[in-house]
């Protein structure tokens, strides 16, 4: 009989999004299939019996979630966590341990930097997964099972699992996992990912929950696909420079899209950090999608200096209808320091998207080090100047494992030790040097109000709606946004 593994998005007091090392509170009450858990479902499939519990999308209470875990009686629970919900998550993990002899393994943003000391202090946690696309998790789980049944240690190399042997009970050696063995912490240096990698097809059928939603999707059902891991760019506010960058071959991605097509999925959210980072590969992928999946619609994240006209044409032809661009600022100096891009290039890219009838979402960040009232005013004015279909204002936070965190500590902009933080804008945790964190928070609210409460923008949004499903999505998002504005 196969051992059982639960892939868990834990319950929470708020609508948390914790996946892919970026934790925040959902702004418009949306939640999509967590990328970490999706990737793991394919890796573990066939070796273990898998159950997915997404307590956030199901709105499960702590008690209801524990009841589901107990009824399934798993060998291990692999869960996602994040700085936004750290305290709640590990209070819940202690309750999981109270159910019996269950391995607990976590994937999350702050664990990329503070994993080893955290594991030493958090006794309810057995291991930390630092790369959810690696098959090391499969080997780790098999090792733990062999230790239970064969108490005599034989070898240490993970390769012996494939040869039918067993591993040393004293620990597991892997660059993707930090684990506990006899009270000792076993790990290798975490090497940055690079090159090409393949993954088994994620088991999307385990995530076909009608409650999943995403504000830029036009038709349901939808799902999430990751064509690469990490990012080759070096933005100091992002964790990805320390994660590295690796990408799936086109045929591996197409195999997954074909599987989704078989399941009746209408749209895809490509969760790549920068779709199009590998230009030649992306062109090949888009041309194959256009050839084989003519009814597919999709959304992605990218950079304004990555998508030129040739690539945008291929993206549009293959079903892309919305691109989310990380703009960050409308001030030239802030852009130069934190993004390495100019406003003129941003304007050109937005114009090209409009030419090809691709919707544009801009994401901005308020409160980066060195920001002043004038630079934030530049950002607000630029956001209104550009013809964005949608826009998101976030608050800069000193995320673990980033250059921004180090700068915030050195300049004493952030009181080290305040671990819980939410970049979506529900609160601020650091100042800029000339502005306090409270002033940053006020400017964030001001930016949201000025952009969204424009009659011309509201009318344009209404006129852009083409279907009843789009209307319902916009109504839900708008209601949530309005509540936030009125509450400020």
Protein Blocks (a to p, Z undefined) as FASTA:
>chain_A
ZZdddddddddfbdcdfehhiacddfklpacddfklmmmmmmmgojaccddddfklnopa
fklmmmmmmmnopabdcddddfklmmmmmmmmmmmmmnoccddddddfklmmmmmmmmmm
mmmbfbdcfbfkbcklmmmmmmmmmmmmmmbcfbfblklmmnopacdfkbccdfkbccde
ehiacdddddddedjdddddddfklmmcfkbccfkbfbdcdddddfbgcjfbfcfkbmkl
mnopcdddfklmmmmmmmmmmnopabdcdfbfbghklmmlmmmmmmmmmmmmmmbccddd
ddfklmcfklmmmmmmnopabdcddekpacfklmmmmnopafklmmmmmmmmmmnopacd
ddddehiehiafklmmmmmmmmmmpccfbdcdddddddehiaklmmmmmnopacghiabc
cfkopacfbdehjacfklmmmmmmmmmmmmmmgfklmmmmmmmpcbfklmmmmmmmmmmm
mmmmmmZZ
